[in-house]
Amino acid sequence: MKHARKTTKRMRVVIGGTLVGAAALGTFAVVSASAGSSPSTAPRSAAGKNLARSTHLSADAAGRAAQAVLDAAAKENQRVSVAVVDRNGNTIVTLRGDGAGPQAYEAAQKKAFTAVSWNAATSELVKRLENAPTLKDIPGTLFLGGGVPVDAKGAPIAGIGVAGAPSGDLDEKFARAGAAALGK
């Protein structure tokens, strides 16, 4: 007799739990169905004039450009680091050449960022400091030769920065070799 009550009590708990679960699932299904079917609550699509397309340099292309920089520097026995950034200044690839100084890594990134930000070689931007000396105060920039922009149809899509050679002229020469490799 005692055993029969335990089973009955257990059965009631199981049946009650099943009913509560079924009711909750049914409510969820009804709410989900009504939310999806109501046109007034459906999310609107951002289409047409609200969207803009942009061109980006692929990671593969950025890697080829960076390797071309290191190859050009090696031919002249120079130890450099190279950074390739996208249109927004985000790093796509950075390579530290064998023997490059510890400062070269960060300097290359800043030169690449500076070049793409103004769509001009950093050697050219150095000249602009004469008329606008506070440009150098913008965070993340470095106004030394060695950064070049990469453009497509006149719009900047990337920047290549090189640092570690004895002069900004050499850094920029190697950066231009990386940009030239993208045209091949």
C-alpha positions as CSV (number, residue, x, y, z in Angstrom):
1,M,0.0,0.0,0.0
2,K,2.8,2.4,0.9
3,H,4.5,1.6,-2.4
4,A,1.4,2.5,-4.4
5,R,1.2,5.9,-2.8
6,K,4.8,6.7,-3.7
7,T,4.2,5.7,-7.3
8,T,1.0,7.8,-7.4
9,K,2.8,10.8,-5.9
10,R,5.7,10.4,-8.3
11,M,3.3,10.1,-11.2
12,R,1.6,13.3,-10.2
13,V,4.9,15.1,-10.1
14,V,5.9,13.8,-13.5
15,I,2.5,14.6,-15.1
16,G,2.4,18.0,-13.5
17,G,6.0,18.8,-14.7
18,T,5.1,17.6,-18.2
19,L,1.9,19.8,-18.3
20,V,3.9,22.9,-17.1
21,G,6.6,22.2,-19.7
22,A,4.0,21.8,-22.5
23,A,2.2,25.0,-21.5
24,A,5.4,26.9,-21.5
25,L,6.4,25.5,-24.9
26,G,3.0,26.3,-26.3
27,T,3.2,29.9,-25.1
28,F,6.7,30.3,-26.6
29,A,5.5,28.9,-29.9
30,V,2.5,31.3,-30.0
31,V,4.6,34.3,-29.1
32,S,7.3,33.3,-31.6
33,A,4.8,32.7,-34.4
34,S,3.0,36.0,-33.8
35,A,6.3,38.0,-33.6
36,G,7.4,36.6,-36.9
37,S,4.1,37.1,-38.7
38,S,3.4,40.7,-37.8
39,P,4.6,43.2,-40.4
40,S,4.7,46.0,-37.9
41,T,7.2,44.2,-35.6
42,A,9.4,42.7,-38.4
43,P,12.9,44.3,-38.6
44,R,13.4,46.6,-41.5
45,S,16.1,46.1,-44.0
46,A,18.7,48.8,-44.5
47,A,18.8,48.9,-48.2
48,G,19.5,51.2,-51.1
49,K,20.9,54.6,-50.3
50,N,21.7,53.5,-46.7
51,L,24.5,51.2,-47.8
52,A,27.9,51.9,-49.1
53,R,30.4,49.6,-50.8
54,S,34.1,49.8,-50.2
55,T,37.1,48.0,-51.7
56,H,39.4,46.2,-49.3
57,L,42.9,44.7,-49.8
58,S,42.8,40.9,-49.2
59,A,44.9,39.3,-46.5
60,D,46.7,37.4,-49.3
61,A,47.6,40.5,-51.2
62,A,48.7,42.3,-48.0
63,G,51.0,39.3,-47.3
64,R,52.5,39.4,-50.8
65,A,53.1,43.2,-50.4
66,A,54.8,42.7,-47.0
67,Q,57.0,39.9,-48.3
68,A,58.0,42.1,-51.3
69,V,59.1,44.8,-48.9
70,L,61.3,42.3,-46.9
71,D,62.7,41.0,-50.2
72,A,63.6,44.5,-51.5
73,A,65.2,45.4,-48.1
74,A,67.2,42.1,-48.1
75,K,68.7,42.9,-51.5
76,E,70.2,46.0,-50.0
77,N,71.2,44.2,-46.7
78,Q,68.7,46.2,-44.7
79,R,66.7,44.9,-41.7
80,V,63.2,46.3,-41.5
81,S,59.7,45.7,-40.3
82,V,56.7,46.2,-42.5
83,A,53.0,46.7,-41.7
84,V,50.0,46.7,-44.0
85,V,46.8,48.3,-42.7
86,D,43.4,48.5,-44.3
87,R,41.4,51.7,-45.2
88,N,40.4,52.1,-41.5
89,G,43.9,51.8,-40.2
90,N,43.4,48.2,-38.9
91,T,46.5,46.0,-39.2
92,I,46.1,43.3,-41.9
93,V,49.7,41.9,-41.6
94,T,52.9,42.9,-39.9
95,L,56.2,41.2,-40.6
96,R,59.3,41.8,-38.5
97,G,62.4,41.1,-40.6
98,D,65.3,39.2,-39.2
99,G,67.4,41.5,-37.2
100,A,65.0,44.5,-37.3
101,G,65.2,46.8,-34.3
102,P,62.5,46.6,-31.6
103,Q,61.2,50.1,-32.5
104,A,60.7,49.2,-36.1
105,Y,57.6,47.1,-35.6
106,E,55.5,49.9,-34.0
107,A,56.9,52.6,-36.3
108,A,56.0,50.6,-39.4
109,Q,52.4,50.4,-38.2
110,K,52.2,54.1,-37.4
111,K,53.6,55.0,-40.8
112,A,51.1,52.8,-42.6
113,F,48.3,54.3,-40.6
114,T,49.5,57.8,-41.4
115,A,49.8,57.1,-45.1
116,V,46.3,55.7,-45.5
117,S,44.7,58.3,-43.3
118,W,45.9,61.2,-45.6
119,N,46.2,59.1,-48.8
120,A,49.8,60.4,-49.2
121,A,53.3,59.2,-48.7
122,T,54.6,60.1,-45.2
123,S,57.6,61.8,-46.8
124,E,55.1,64.2,-48.4
125,L,53.2,64.6,-45.1
126,V,56.4,65.7,-43.3
127,K,56.5,68.7,-45.6
128,R,52.9,69.6,-44.6
129,L,54.0,69.9,-40.9
130,E,55.5,73.3,-41.7
131,N,52.0,74.7,-42.3
132,A,50.2,72.5,-39.8
133,P,52.6,71.5,-37.0
134,T,49.9,70.0,-34.8
135,L,49.2,67.2,-37.3
136,K,52.0,65.3,-35.5
137,D,49.9,65.3,-32.3
138,I,47.2,63.1,-33.7
139,P,47.4,59.7,-31.9
140,G,48.7,56.8,-33.8
141,T,50.5,58.8,-36.5
142,L,54.2,59.1,-37.4
143,F,55.4,61.7,-39.8
144,L,58.6,60.2,-41.0
145,G,59.4,58.8,-44.5
146,G,58.5,55.2,-45.0
147,G,54.7,55.0,-45.4
148,V,52.8,54.9,-48.7
149,P,49.1,54.6,-49.4
150,V,47.6,52.0,-51.7
151,D,44.7,53.1,-53.7
152,A,42.1,51.7,-56.1
153,K,40.3,54.1,-58.5
154,G,41.7,57.1,-56.6
155,A,40.5,56.0,-53.2
156,P,42.8,54.7,-50.4
157,I,42.3,51.1,-49.6
158,A,45.4,50.3,-47.6
159,G,48.7,51.7,-46.3
160,I,52.2,50.1,-46.2
161,G,54.6,51.3,-43.6
162,V,58.3,50.3,-43.3
163,A,60.8,51.1,-40.6
164,G,64.3,50.1,-39.6
165,A,66.4,51.3,-42.5
166,P,68.9,54.0,-41.8
167,S,66.7,56.6,-43.6
168,G,63.1,57.3,-44.3
169,D,64.0,57.5,-48.0
170,L,65.1,53.8,-47.9
171,D,62.0,52.8,-45.9
172,E,59.8,54.5,-48.4
173,K,61.7,52.9,-51.3
174,F,60.9,49.5,-49.8
175,A,57.3,50.4,-49.1
176,R,56.9,51.4,-52.7
177,A,58.3,48.0,-53.7
178,G,55.5,46.4,-51.7
179,A,52.9,48.6,-53.3
180,A,54.3,47.7,-56.8
181,A,54.0,44.0,-56.0
182,L,50.2,44.5,-55.8
183,G,50.1,45.5,-59.4
184,K,51.6,42.2,-60.7
